[in-house]
Amino acid sequence: MKEMNPLPAWWQSGIIYQIYPLSFQDGNGDGMGDLPGIRRRLDYLASLNVEGIWLSPIFPSPMRDFGYDVADYTGIHPWFGTLEDFDRLLDDLHARGMKLILDLVPNHTSDRHPWFLESRGSRNNPKRDWYLWRDPAPDGGPPNNWLSFFGGPAWTFDRASGQYYLHQFTQEQPELNLRNPAVLQALLDAMRFWLNRGVDGFRVDVPWLLVKDAEFRDEPENPAWDGIDPHGRLLHIHTAHQPELHAIVRAMRTVVDGYGGDRILIGETNVPDAELVKYYGAALDEFHLPFNFRLIYAPWNAREIRRLVETYEAILPQGAWPNWVLGNHDQPRIASRIGPEQARVAAMLLLTLRGTPTCYYGDELGMENVAIPRERMRDPQALHQPEVAGVFNRDSARTPLPWDGSPNAGFAPEGVEPWLPLGEDWPVRNVAGQSQDPRSMLSFFRTLTALRRRTPALTSGDYTAVDTAADDVFAYSRAFGAERILVVLNLGGNDRLLDLSQLGDGAEMLLNTGMQRSGRVELCRLRLLANEGLVLRT
């Protein structure tokens, strides 16, 4: 068990909430969410008891990959508003005691970024080496066998210069050469631009791809490939986790630390635990929080989840702070992955484990994946890879947040088509309706986050697993000083009667997922309903 600083930073004790800006609130009536729309909903964000607001990319972009193809690192895309809109949003968030985290995309730009336009201009252009250009293979084909995440080779031929450029996503997203110090300096300057405006940190996109093999060697075949996702056909040992990338992350951290004030650097580290912990840095000088996605991919059973929590806790570097994620813009909705019956249990798990939780917009309503007809699909991965879209289309988890029972669910004005379709259940699953129901998913979420905020054991306490005789029950205690909290989660569909008398005679029920029970309970005969979670003070 590892203890934290007695005076934690906001990002250690608080909750981070991800907003997909296009789908949060339309503020100007064009069917797309924007910064004025987010600003309009600050009362709602405050009601969720979250501290950090992370915005998916809002920079100028051709939107081939909805902002992850950046054309200017120091501006705002017109869809979202202006720099003045941004400043007003930032000021209002700060006035409410909340923080703002931007999405930084340092691995690649848009092919319309001025840097790439210069680089593409000629082989002799000073910015030619800002991107990764290679001569064709002897047969005229791509330089090697590297693959794009979005299907096909990771190389596109430029006829004008007779070379290929690298892109591991769409061909409109050429990859920067982070081995070039000038490129890194330009990105660090972009970070300083936003830090000077007052932003509180960055979530860094795909940091594990930032550096590629200097010899551009072919990647080996993956003997365990499932035959579905073409990108999985190879083992990506030359395009990911190159040791040189850690110096780049340290340089980013140095910039962030230079501004003080609890600024934060988060990494999208979708990697196994043993690799993930390296991104804290040997001296804890890389990411404050390398995102931990284990709960997203774990089989939803008590035995496996306990195992992954304990494995993660055991390998965390001394002094490192854990974190947990259940969903984001690239993953199916949690309520669709594990079923709506378990969605509340999942929220209780996320918000009571030791470490910083990151919540995805709409999960507080129990939003589920929305079926997107082919003609309305916007996700470039789905459009390029029908075989992947047949399993999951990322648009399904990026749909507009339903605010009320009015036309377009209050997201956009009547008569304006939202950029993605709403879920069919929006007339009943919306913010206004759930706010009126004291036992709704939203009411539960607000109660849980308020409990977490006022309970030091949940924000700052140690974690200890608790043995139970039921294979489908995961229980653990959180302790801070004299305060002891017990969390008991039934990940199964049957009622359980537990004997937890080793923890004492009785406990006070602070919250249960159904919000219909309270009072004193006996630990020797603790009744746990199917799909129920409890938070108890022992």
C-alpha positions, 0 to 999 in steps of 0.5 A: 500500500502506498500513501500519497502526499498529505496535501494532494494536488487537485488532479490527485483528489479530483475527478477529470471529465472528458468532453467531446466538444462537437457533442456537448452543446450546440451554442450557435445553432449549426448542429455542432457543439462548441465552446459557447455551448460548453460555457452555457452548461457550466452549472451542469458541470459544477453539479457533477462535482468534477474538477478537471475538464478535458476537451478533445481537440479544438484546434483548426483542422480540416476535420478528416479525423475530427481535430486529431489532424491539426492544421494550427496548434495555436488557434481555435477551429471556427466550428468551436468558436474563437480564441475570445470564446476560449478565454471566456470559457477558461475564465469562467471555469477558473472562477468556479474552481475548475481546471481546463485540460487541452488535447495535444497531438504531437505525433502528426499534423494535418497535411494542410498544416503550413509545416507540411506544405513547406516540407512537401514543397521540395526535397531541399526545403528546410522543413523537409526533415520535419516529417518522415520521408523515404525513398520507394522500395526497389519495386517502387512500393512503400519503403517498408511493411508498416501499417496504418491504424485506419487500414492499408500501408502507413505510407503515401507516395508524393509524385512531385518529390518521388518519395513516400511520407509516413502516416499511421492514421489517415493519409491526411495525417503525416507524422512529424519527425520528433528526432529533429530538435526544431520540431520538438521546440515548435511543439513546446512553444505551442504548449507555452502559448496555451499555458500562457493563456492559463490552461491547466495542462495537456492530455498528450495523444499517442505518445507511444508512437512519437519516435520510430525506428531509425533504420525503418525496419520491417515489423514482424508478423503477429502469430496471435492475430485474430484476423479482424483488425488488419493493423493487428497483423503485425507486431509493432516493435519499430513504430511504438515504444522506442526508448528515445521518446521518453526524453521528449516526454520529459521535455514536455514535463519540464515546460509544464512544471515551469508554470507551477500551479499544479499544471498537469501532463497526462499521457494516452498510454494504451499499453500493458501495465509493465510498459505503462509505468515507464511513462511516469519516468524513472524520477517521476519526471514524465507524465503525472498520469499515464492513462490506465485503460485496464478497466476498459479491456478487462473481462467484467468479473470480480476475480479478474478486476481484483487481480488487475487492481492489485497488479497495478498497485504492486508495480506503481513506482514509489510516489507515483499516483494511480488513475483509472479510466472506463471510457473515452471517445475511442471506446464503446460506452461502458453501459453497452460493454457490460450492460446497463444493470452493471453501469452503476457498479462500474461507476462506483468502482471507478470513483472509489478506487485509489487514484484519479478517475476520468469520466466520459461525458454522458456516462453519468446518464448511462448513455449507450452506443447509438446505431449509426446508419452508413450514410451518417457515419463520420468516423474515418476508421469506420469508413476506411475499415468496414470490417472494423466498423462491423465490430464498433464504430467510434461515432456510436460513442460520440453522439450528442448529450441529451439535455431534455425532452424538447426537439433535438433533446436541447442539444441543437435548435428545432429544425437543425440536424445534429452532426450525429444522430441522437440515441432513440432513448433521448426522450427518457434518458436526458439530463432534465428528466434524470435530474427530477428522479432521485434514483436515476443514474444521474442522481446516483452519479452526483451523490457518489461524486459528492460523497467522494469529494467530502470523504478523505478516505476515498480521495486520499486513502490507502487501498486494501482488498477484502476477501469474500466467499463469493467469486462474483463480489469484489470488496476493498477498504479505503483508509485515511487516518481513523476513517475506514470506508468499505466498498462492496461490489456485486459484479454478478446477477444473483443476490449474495449474503456475505460474512465480513465480520473480520472487519467488525460488527456493523457499518453505516451504509453511506450509499448503494447503487439503487439508492433505496437502502440506508442505515446500520448493517451487520457485517456478519450478514451483509445482504448484497443484491444482484448488480448492487454496489455499497459504500459503507463506513466501518 
